[in-house]
């Protein structure tokens, strides 16, 4: 029966609404400028109550209601969990203001409000909030943002170096496969140390090809058979490059 009377009282329409609210929290104090989690209790009421009328409001230019959950009935009273910010240091533990035709009487007995030194503030919603909260947020963001940026730059640099090295290796393979005649083969032989340094796995095959090349390249003159033997040795060496190319 008490519960039914409470619900009828809260939602019945009246030309004049009057609500008495009490704030409670698990902490004995709230620091000015910080977002505090509290429980809002409806102590008494008369007339219609717009339950979400406080959200986004700067109550008596002292308390900003950042958010508020729907009211629930607990121990015979209606209560809601809310997040608030004391933007000023109040002179007492109660405030009163009329919002959208409802006169709210707000109290927070036993909770101490710790003042924060304020200079110029940042604009937050429809009120000024002290420097301390934004600077704290900026510091936290920097601690997250700066390492992420450094990591991203290093990752991008590694990616560019990896791509650059891959293009370099691909260019060397293209050179190794591009010989068409004896002069091309000799140009490849002149860069043999660079190729072997880049692809150590080709050294044995290259040395076999080089052995046949050396057999003829220092002769005063080379016959067609000599040139054919060199080109055939080169082609055998080139056939071994498929696995190297796939591994780049």
WOLIN-V207500 format. One record per backbone hydrogen bond with DSSP energy under -1.0 kcal/mol. CO is the residue of the C=O (numbers start at 1). NH is the residue of the N-H. E is the energy in kcal/mol with one decimal. If there is no record, write none. Layout:
<<CO,NH,E> <CO,NH,E>>
This chain:
<<1,5,-2.4> <2,6,-2.2> <3,7,-2.2> <4,8,-2.4> <5,9,-2.4> <6,10,-2.2> <7,11,-1.8> <8,12,-1.2> <17,103,-2.2> <18,46,-2.0> <19,105,-2.8> <20,43,-2.6> <20,44,-1.2> <21,107,-1.8> <22,41,-3.0> <24,39,-2.7> <28,112,-2.6> <30,114,-2.6> <31,34,-1.9> <36,84,-2.6> <38,82,-2.8> <39,24,-1.8> <40,80,-1.8> <41,22,-2.3> <44,20,-2.9> <46,18,-2.4> <49,51,-1.2> <50,53,-2.3> <54,57,-2.2> <57,65,-2.3> <58,61,-1.6> <59,62,-2.7> <59,63,-2.2> <62,87,-2.5> <62,88,-1.2> <63,59,-2.7> <64,66,-1.1> <64,85,-1.8> <65,56,-3.1> <67,83,-2.3> <72,79,-3.0> <74,77,-1.8> <77,74,-3.7> <78,42,-2.5> <79,72,-2.8> <80,40,-3.5> <81,69,-3.2> <82,38,-2.7> <83,66,-1.8> <83,67,-1.5> <84,36,-3.1> <85,64,-2.8> <86,33,-1.8> <93,108,-2.1> <95,106,-3.1> <97,104,-3.1> <99,102,-1.6> <102,99,-3.0> <103,19,-3.0> <104,97,-1.9> <105,21,-3.6> <106,95,-2.8> <107,23,-3.1> <108,111,-1.6> <112,30,-2.8> <114,32,-3.2> <122,129,-2.9> <124,127,-1.4> <127,124,-2.9> <129,122,-2.2> <131,135,-2.7> <132,136,-1.9> <133,137,-2.2> <134,138,-2.8> <135,139,-2.5> <136,140,-2.3> <137,141,-2.6> <138,142,-2.7> <139,143,-2.4> <140,144,-1.3> <141,145,-4.2> <142,146,-2.3> <144,148,-1.5> <145,149,-2.6> <146,150,-2.7> <147,151,-2.7> <148,152,-2.5> <149,153,-2.7> <150,154,-2.4> <151,155,-2.6> <152,156,-2.6> <153,157,-2.5> <154,158,-2.6> <155,159,-2.2> <156,160,-2.5> <157,161,-2.6> <158,162,-2.7> <159,163,-2.3> <160,164,-2.7> <161,165,-2.7> <162,166,-2.2> <163,167,-2.4> <164,168,-2.0> <165,169,-2.6> <166,170,-2.5> <167,171,-2.1> <168,172,-1.8> <169,173,-2.2> <170,174,-2.2> <171,175,-2.0> <172,176,-2.5> <173,177,-1.6> <175,178,-1.1> <181,185,-2.0> <182,186,-2.4> <183,187,-1.9> <184,188,-1.9> <185,189,-2.1> <186,190,-1.9> <189,192,-1.6> <191,195,-1.9> <192,196,-2.6> <193,197,-2.2> <194,198,-2.0> <195,199,-2.5> <199,202,-2.0> <200,203,-1.5> <202,206,-2.9> <203,207,-2.8> <204,208,-1.7> <205,209,-2.0> <206,210,-2.9> <207,211,-2.0> <208,212,-1.3> <209,213,-2.2> <210,214,-3.0> <213,216,-1.4> <213,217,-2.7> <216,219,-1.6> <223,227,-2.2> <224,228,-2.5> <225,229,-2.1> <226,230,-2.0> <227,231,-2.5> <228,232,-2.6> <229,233,-2.0> <230,234,-2.3> <231,235,-2.5> <232,236,-2.0> <233,237,-2.1> <234,238,-3.0> <235,239,-1.8> <237,240,-1.3> <238,241,-1.6> <241,245,-2.7> <242,246,-2.1> <243,247,-1.1> <245,248,-1.1>>
